[in-house]
Amino acid sequence: MMNLIKQDLKIDESFYRVEEVRALTHETFSIKLPKARFAFKAGQHISLGIYGDYQSREYSIYSSINDDHLEVLAKEVEKGYFSPKLRRLQSGDLVEVHGPFGKFGMEPDDAETGKFVFIASGTGIAPFRSIVRTYPEIDYTLIHGVRHSNEAYDRHEYAGDRYILCSSRDAKGTYNGRLTGYLKDCTFAKETNFYLCGNSDMIFDALEILKVKGFERDQIHCEVYF
Ligand SMILES: Cc1cc2nc3c(=O)[nH]c(=O)nc-3n(C[C@H](O)[C@H](O)[C@H](O)COP(=O)(O)OP(=O)(O)OC[C@H]3O[C@@H](n4cnc5c(N)ncnc54)[C@H](O)[C@@H]3O)c2cc1C
């Protein structure tokens, strides 16, 4: 009977059952799936589909390489095609996962020796949570740009002095204003490696600021979401 159902639904290794949809704000949530059936590098992303739907979207892996579940962080985009459907998923629903994909990520040797500044807008924090959970000893500062301070997703997981919240629409962040405003005022060690993730406007502005500060392009890694 089980085999028949499997055959009918064409369920294979790439299908996972949702374990939990965890609300983080009114619009943002995480989806927890069983442990990944593939090896990945912290920082990489997957392609996610919903069973029965013909479209898929990319999501950074939010969990660590060692976690016993695979997790992604997503924001429901108003009038978006996929993210509202993702948000309505419930425990037991089937999703299709392909990957891992992408060069954005952290090698163990680099994590042990390097000095890092992670720059994220909104859900662009996702790959950095994977990196920090995977390499708890890593030398990093995470600069997170959001509109409202309640978008500091899972903030308690980052050491207080390593997490800088830039909130542009309320005064409850570490910095009251846009992430790029904060960046302009910062001084970084010459050997810093920068990882940028999120929307393209933020990334292009941040690249320009880092260029003016004298950093080489090969010290800067980018993952553009939209
Ligand atoms: C490599 C990669 C990794 C990604 N990882 C994540 C992730 O970890 N978490 C995540 O939430 N999204 C991530 N995205 C974006 C994600 O793939 C979808 O684009 C997003 O969920 C919107 O899909 P949608 O079908 O609802 O919107 P669509 O119908 O495809 O698009 C509607 C509009 O929404 C805009 N848009 C896309 N994402 C956002 C956003 N976060 N906020 C505001 N506007 C947006 C698009 O530019 C477009 O104009 C990633 C994208 C890429 C390329």
The ligand as a Gaussian input file, in Angstrom:
#p B3LYP/6-31G(d) Opt

LIG

0 1
 C       20.149000      32.547000      -4.245000
 C       18.871000      33.060000      -3.624000
 C       18.578000      32.786000      -2.298000
 C       17.419000      33.270000      -1.720000
 N       17.182000      33.028000      -0.393000
 C       16.085000      33.546000       0.197000
 C       15.862000      33.348000       1.600000
 O       16.640000      32.683000       2.304000
 N       14.750000      33.898000       2.147000
 C       13.853000      34.645000       1.398000
 O       12.858000      35.132000       1.961000
 N       14.042000      34.847000       0.080000
 C       15.120000      34.307000      -0.534000
 N       15.306000      34.484000      -1.881000
 C       14.207000      35.097000      -2.659000
 C       13.192000      33.986000      -3.035000
 O       13.796000      33.070000      -3.938000
 C       11.926000      34.540000      -3.705000
 O       12.274000      35.443000      -4.711000
 C       11.005000      35.221000      -2.707000
 O       10.553000      34.293000      -1.708000
 C        9.770000      35.814000      -3.427000
 O        9.149000      34.807000      -4.157000
 P        7.632000      35.002000      -4.609000
 O        7.301000      33.940000      -5.599000
 O        6.723000      35.141000      -3.445000
 O        7.656000      36.406000      -5.354000
 P        7.635000      36.605000      -6.952000
 O        6.234000      36.441000      -7.423000
 O        8.676000      35.746000      -7.582000
 O        8.175000      38.090000      -7.049000
 C        7.476000      39.207000      -6.566000
 C        8.449000      40.375000      -6.280000
 O        9.029000      40.201000      -4.981000
 C       10.361000      40.692000      -4.961000
 N       11.029000      40.025000      -3.827000
 C       11.665000      38.823000      -3.818000
 N       12.106000      38.526000      -2.570000
 C       11.742000      39.555000      -1.784000
 C       11.912000      39.844000      -0.399000
 N       12.559000      38.993000       0.451000
 N       11.393000      41.012000       0.081000
 C       10.749000      41.874000      -0.737000
 N       10.562000      41.672000      -2.065000
 C       11.056000      40.529000      -2.572000
 C       10.879000      40.343000      -6.346000
 O       11.895000      41.244000      -6.713000
 C        9.634000      40.546000      -7.235000
 O        9.592000      41.865000      -7.695000
 C       16.485000      34.026000      -2.489000
 C       16.768000      34.279000      -3.843000
 C       17.933000      33.825000      -4.400000
 C       18.218000      34.143000      -5.852000

